[in-house]
Amino acid sequence: MSFLKKLAAVFVFWRMFGPELRPSFEPNQIHPMPIGGRTVFVNGREVFIREAGPVDGTPIVLVHGWGDASNVIYARILPALATEFRVIAVDNRDAGKSDAVRSSYEIADAADDLAGVLDTLGLASVAVFGYSMGGMIVQELAYRRPDLVGKIGLGGTAAHVSIGGSMGGALSWLAFYVARGVERVTRSEVSYVRTKYLERVGAIAPNEAQHFWLQSIGRDPESYWAAGFAARGFDSRDWVSSITAPALVVVNTKDQLVPTRAQYDLASRLMGAIVCELVGARHEGPLTHHAEMVRAIARWADVD
């Protein structure tokens, strides 16, 4: 025990006074999605959006998930869709280049932010696709503001993520608090491990690693976990079946974060939903199986 105490003391001292670790990257690093953007004001806060594609093209709105930004999870998807569609990708509150709130909130609050963006842009009855937590936000938007959502696209998401009954639920909440505490202390290490994982599974190329590492280390742990708690508390099971917009549900068949059974359950609750299975995809499916996802989104968005 005394050894562990000494080790902990050395670690704390090093974190307080030592240099921040920066991974080495191979030369000639590139930005995987060099598409700029702008901000719009919603309820006195700036929300960052990226726009690409023909201005007279059919609009598709992309909403990212927990812990990412529009230039992370959609780094492959957005440029491919923009060859045909007018694509608008939104950075959620506390993420990417949007204003930070740094307080707890619910998915409904993020949906209200998204509604404000669409109202500001003068968009209505458009195709809106959300991935992971973004899919929860899109469900809430379609329920609260059906006038804005002409088609609802949901990927790697669920109506509710339930973990093992009351005991499992309590343990998952505890795990969230512990993980938040770890990231508060070891953000550099967490970002390094996450980036190396994406590289190892082929989600990103070695010459893209710096971009993804910078996006990860630049996020605020407090804001990151506020989003996680919002997603953990989301439950649309009582009302999601009332959404009548034509639906696309993209399912990762090997998802390690959102159980595949919960993704199929969501599809079963949406009448007439088109289901696209990304066979073998884990939660990083938009990076590893982007071509299949682009084809599915394009077909869904292009059907009258």
PyMOL commands that set and color helices and strands:
alter all, ss='L'
color gray80, all
select helices_A, chain A and resi 2-17+70-73+77-81+107-121+133-144+165-185+187-200+206-217+221-232+240-242+260-269+285-288+290-302
alter helices_A, ss='H'
color red, helices_A
select strands_A, chain A and resi 37-42+45-52+59-63+86-90+126-131+149-155+247-252+274-278
alter strands_A, ss='S'
color yellow, strands_A
deselect
rebuild
show_as cartoon
